[in-house]
Amino acid sequence: MKVDGVSFRTIRPDEAGRGVRVIDQTLLPHVFGTVRLETAAEAARAIETMQVRGAPLIGATAAYGMAFAMRADPSDANLDAARAALLATRPTAVNLRWALDAMAALLRPLPASAREDAAYAKAAAICDEDATICEAIGENGLPLILGLHETSGGAVNVLTHCNAGWLATVDWGTALAPVYKAHDAGVPVHVWVDETRPRNQGAALTAWELNRHGVPHTVIADNAGGHLMRRGMVDMAIVGSDRTAANGDVCNKIGTYLKALAAGDNGVPFYVALPSPTIDWTLVSGADAPIEERDGEEVSTIAGRDENGAVRRVRITPDGSPVGNPAFDVTPARLVTGLVTERGVCDASAEGLAGLFPDHARAA
């Protein structure tokens, strides 16, 4: 995607060596910078601290983390240790496990001498595949926006939650891929951007990337979405997914469930865009999804830029007040209008997913 007219990917090989450069998302929106990763420990730290985030990008970064481990020590013991350390960084996003399993399945049968090159090639392939998948999601979601535009004759107002744009993937994004496709095709589209407390991924990341690509948008408080829907100011909602159960339940950023409830009450179509590696075929329903509990500091403090241009973090809760921080919630399939995937759009149900992915459904 474009940043002020220049094409970027969130992760790319560093030509100076066998590391990679990633956009440091903890600096956005105030500073656009990259950080170099060259060890498995650095990759794990980048995932855990959310320098990289978003289920697809987490998987891609973990794949390179395995490659870094094989460069340092291609033994079976280090392969297992690196996989375990990377897997422990984020429990909810299933792409992480998917990427690590794919790397381990490739590497384990190989002799130690062949593992480094094979690991780097596979990590690069995972990144390329993610970009291809996300662009296909954009193509498959585009008709949904086109249909609304043809019906109304005006701009299509899309509400989204958290960041499921290209910053959450290698390129294009998931929920925002159809928006980018529509915008680039000249279809008038406007995005309502939930701020998405507590980490403000909407206000800090979604707004930043839409702004840099030139897509009209407005940042709103998380609790404004239902009000806008009641007033007829939202034509559709579309969000991403960190883990989708085999029955169509969706685990996504905390607050997604409330948006789905509001959309259902107001007759607003509610779509979820997801790449197939996000589907957990072993998960019968979303009720069994692990929900990550993150540091309370993400709720009790907030960062911003002061009048002098310096970025500062300040506390917004009283000292001594306990803080809970569940990072995700589960939206039941009954509240989801449809799932937008690289293979097409389907009902949020076991039957709908099996229709698009019969190979995976049979294996499960």
N, C-alpha and C positions, 0 to 999 in steps of 0.2 A: 504494500500500500504506500501512499505518498505522505511525506512530511514536508510541507512547503514545496511541493513539486518534485521532491527527490524520493525515489523508491527505497523502502527499507523492509527488512525482515527483523523480527524480534530477536532472532538468534542466527548467527552466521559464523563460519569458520574464520579464524584469525590467520591471515596469510603469513604472519611472522613465525608461526609454529603450529603446534597441534592443539592449541586451545580454541575457545570460541569467544566471541563478544556478544553480550546480551544487553538489551536496553535495561537500565536500572530503574525499575518502575517505582521504587520507593522515593525517587527524586522528583517524579512528575507530580503536578503539572508545571512546577516552577523551574525545573532544570531538566534539560534533555541531554542525558549522558549515557555512556556505556561502561560496562565493567568486563574485564577479561577473566574467564574461568579456565583453569588448566589442571585441576585436580578433582578427584571424586569428592573430597571434603568441601571444596569450594562450590561445586555444583549442589551438594546437599544443603550447604548454608544459604545459597541463593534461593533455593526452593523454600526452605524453612522460614527465611526472613521476608519472603515475598518480593525479592528483587525480580524474580520471575514468578508469575502466577497465571491462573487460568489452566484448566485441566489439560488441554492439548500441549501448551507450552511447557508445563511441568513434565509431561511425558517425554518431550523432545530433549529437555535439559537433562533429565535422568539418563536418557540413552547416551548422551555425550559423557555424563558422569561415569558410566560403565566403560566407555572407551578410554577415558583418562585413567581409570583403575587398571585396565589391561596394559596400558603403556607403562605404568609404574611397576606392575607385578602381575603377569598373566596366569598365575597359579589358580588352581581350583579354590584354595582357601581364600584368596583375595577376591575372586569372583563372587563367592558367597558373602563375604564380609561387605563388599561394596553394595551388592544388591540389598542386603538387610539394612544398611545405613541409609541408603536412598529411599527405600520403601517406608522407613519410619518417619520421614519428614512431613508428610501430609496424609492423613488417613482416609479422607473422603474421596478425593479425585481418583477415579478408577483408571484413568489414562496412565497414571504413574505405575501401577501394577502391570498394566498391559504392556507398556514399553519395556519394563524391566524383565518381564517374562519372555518377551520376544528376543531381547538381547541374550538372556541366559540360554534360551533354547538354541540359538545360533552358535553361541560360543562354547558351551559345555562339551560338545562332541569333538571340537577342534583341538589339535595339538597346541600347546602353549605358544609356540613360535608363530602361529598363524592368527592368534586371537586379536592382537592390536589392530592390524590392518582391517580385519573383518569387522571389528567393533566400530571403527570410524566410518567404514562404508555403510554399515547398517544404520548408524545414528543419522548420517546424512540422508539416507533413504527415508527414514521416519519423518524427518523434517520436510522433505519434498512431498511425501505422501500427504502430510497434514495440509500443506498449502493447496494441493490438488483437491483434497476432500472439501476443504472450506470454500474454495471457489465453486465447487459443485453444489454445495449447500446454498450459496448465493444464487446460482442459476435456478435451483429448484424452488427457492423462496420468492424469487422475483415475480412470478405470476400472481402471487397473493397480493402484492403491492399494486401491480398493474390492474388487477381486477377491481380493487378499491378505488383507484384513480379513475378508471373508466366509468364506474358507477356514480362517483361524486362530481367528476370533472374538475376537481381542485386538488390541492396538496393533500397527501396522505399523512396523517399524524400518527406516528408510531411511538408507543411508550416502551422503554426497556429498563431493566433493573441490573445493577452491578455493571461489570464490563465484560461483554462477550464479543468484543471487536477484535481487530487484528492484534492488539497488545496481549490478548489472552491466548493467542495461537501463534503459529509461525508466520502466517499471512492471512489476509482477508477477514478472519474472524468467523464466528458462528451466527449469533443473532443479528449482528450488524452486516454480515455478508450480503443478504438481500437488499439492505438499505444502500450499501455502496454500489451494488449492481444497478439499482433503480436510479440513484443519483447520477452515476456515470452515463446512464442511458438517457438522461434528460427528463426523467420523471420527477415532478415536484414532490419532495418528501421532507418532512420535518420530524425531528425526534425529541420527544420529552425524555429527559435524562434524569432518572432518580439519582439523588446524591449518593445513596447507598451507604448509610452508616453501618458499622462503625469505621471502616477504613476509607470511606468516601471514594470507592472505585468508580462510581458514576461521575461525580463532580470532578475528580482528579484525572481519570483515565479516559472514560468514554467521551467526555466533553473535549478533552485535549485532542484525541485522535479525530473526532468529527470536525473540530475547528481547523485542524491542520489539513484535512482533506477537503474542506470547504462545504460540508454538509450542514444545512440549517438545523439548529437545535436550540433547546432551552433547558437549563438545569432547574430542577424543581426539588423541593423537600420530599422525602420519602412518603410522607403522609398526604401529599397533594394528589396522588394518582387517582384515588377513588373520587375525589371532588371533580377532577377533569373528566372522568368517565361519565359521571352523572350529568354533566353539562354538555355531553356530546362532542367533546374536544379530543377524544382518542378514537381512532379508527381501528387500531389493532395493537395488541401487546405482543412482544416477542422477547424471549429471554434465552439464555444458554442453559447448560446442564453440566454438573460435575460428575454425576453418576445417574444413570437411568436404569430402573429395574426392568426385568423382563415383561412385567405387566403394564409398563408405560408410566409408572410413577416416576417423578423427577425430583432429584435432590440438587438443589441449587442454593445460591447465596441467601442467607437469612433475609426474610421479607418477601421472597418470591411467592410464597403461599398466600400472603395477604393480597398481593396484586391479582392473583388468580381468582380469589374470592370476589374481589371488587369487579373484575372483568365479567365473571359469571353472573353477578347480580345485575349488571348493566348491559348484557348482551354484546360485550366486546370480544371479538375473537382473541384467544390467548394461545399463542404458538410457542413451541420450544424447539430451538435449532441445536442440533447435536451431531457430531461425527460418530460413526459406528464404534470406534474404540471407547467411547463414553458409555456404551451400553454394557451393563454388568449382567450377563446371561445367567450367572449363578445366583443372582438376587431375585427372589420370587416376587417381593414387593418392597416398596420404599420404606416400609416400617422397620426393616432390618438393616437399613443403611447406617454405617457408622457416622456419627455427627461430631465433627471436630470442635472441641472447646478450646478457644484461643485465649491468649493473655488478656486479662482485664484492662491492661494499659491501653489497648486499642479503643476501649469504650471511654475510659476515664480521662484520656488526654486526646488532643487533636493538634495537628500541625497546620501552619499557615504562614503566609508572608506578611511581615509587618510593614509599616509605612516607610521604612528605610530599605526595604527590599530583602531583608534577612528572613530566612525561614526559621521559625521557632515552634517549639512544641509547648503547649500550655495544658494545665489540668482544668477540667470542667466539672468535676464532681467533688463533693466534700471529702477531706481527708478522713479515712476510716470507714467510708461507705463501701460495703462489698459490691463487687461487680461480676455479673455473669456475661459470658461472651460465646454463645453457640454460633458457629460460623455459617451453618447451613440449616435449611428446613426442607421438608418433603411436600411437594404439591401432588395430590392424588390425581391419577390419570383422568378421573371423571371431570376435572376442571380444565383439562388441556384440550383445546380444539384440534390440534394436530401436531405431529412431530415432523420437523423438517430435517432431512438427512441427505447425505450425498447420493443416495439411491432414489430419492423422491420424498413425497409427503405422505404420511400414513396416519391412521387413527392411533391415539395413545392407548394401546391395548396390546395384549399378548398376540392376538391375531393380526393386528396391524403391523407390528414389528416382524412377526414371522413371515408375513407376506413380502416384505422388502428384504429380509435377511433369512431365508429358509435354511441356508447352510449353517448359520450360527445357532438358530433356534433348534435344529435337529441335534447339534452337538451338545447343547445344554440339556 
